[in-house]
Amino acid sequence: MLSCLKNEKLWCAIGGAAAVIVGKKIVKSKKTRQLAVTGLAKGMKLQSDAKELLQNMKDEAADICCDAKAEAGIADEAAETEVCE
């Protein structure tokens, strides 16, 4: 009987089964789902903010470029009407 308690493979199997049971309860819990949804929403908000910031940077760069062209007297009508609006 005591030799069974010293068997490492038996304890690994018992530990694995316990981990599966506990893991299943954690995954199916309401709090875990709530945390996952909250994390996903924050990630989506972060992505949206980053896209908006990038677009603002592009717009500002285009404005600076147009202002510089206007100061230098460079007149490229086709490019100016596209970018410098």
N, C-alpha and C positions, 0 to 999 in steps of 0.2 A: 504494500500500500504506500509506503513512504517513497519507494522508488518512482512511483507515478508522479509524485509531487516534485521530484528533482528533474523530471524530463523537460528540457528546454523547448522542444518542439510542441509539447502539450501546452505550455504557457504561451508560446507564440500564437497558437491556434485560438486559445481562449482570449488573448489580448486582441487578436484580429477580429474575432466575432464581437467583442465588446465595442471595439472602435466602429464597426459597421453599424451597430445598434445606436450608439450615441451619435454618430455622424448622420444617420437617417433622421433622428429626432431633431438635430440642429438644422438640417437642410429644410425640413418640412415645417419648422416653426414660423409663426407669424412675424416675429421680430426679425428673423433673418431675411424674410421677403421684404419687409419694410426697409431694412438697411440696404438691401440690394437695389430697390427701386429708388431710394434717396441718392445712393451713390451714382446710379445711372443718370438720374436727373441732373445732378451736379456736373457730371461729365459732359452732358449735352449742353448745359448752360455755358460751361467753360469753352467748348468748341464754338458755340455761337458767338460768344464775346471775342474769341480770337479771330474769327472770320470778319467780324465787324471792325475790329482794330486794324486788320490787314487792309481792308477796303479803304478805311480812313487814311491810312498811310499812303496807299496808292493815289488817292485823290489829292492829298496834300503834295505829293511828289509831282504830280501832273501840273498842279497849279504853280508850283515853284518853277518848273520847267518853262511853262508858258510865260511867266513873269520875266524870267531870264532872257527868253527869246525876244520878248517885247522890248526890253531894255537894250539888248544888243542890236536891235533893228533887223533881226533875221525874219524874213517874211516867206514862210513856206505855207501858202494858202491851204493846200490840201491837208497837211498835217495839223495846221493851226485850227481849222474848223472841226477836225475830229477830236483832238485832245484838248484844245483850249476853248472850252465852252463855258 
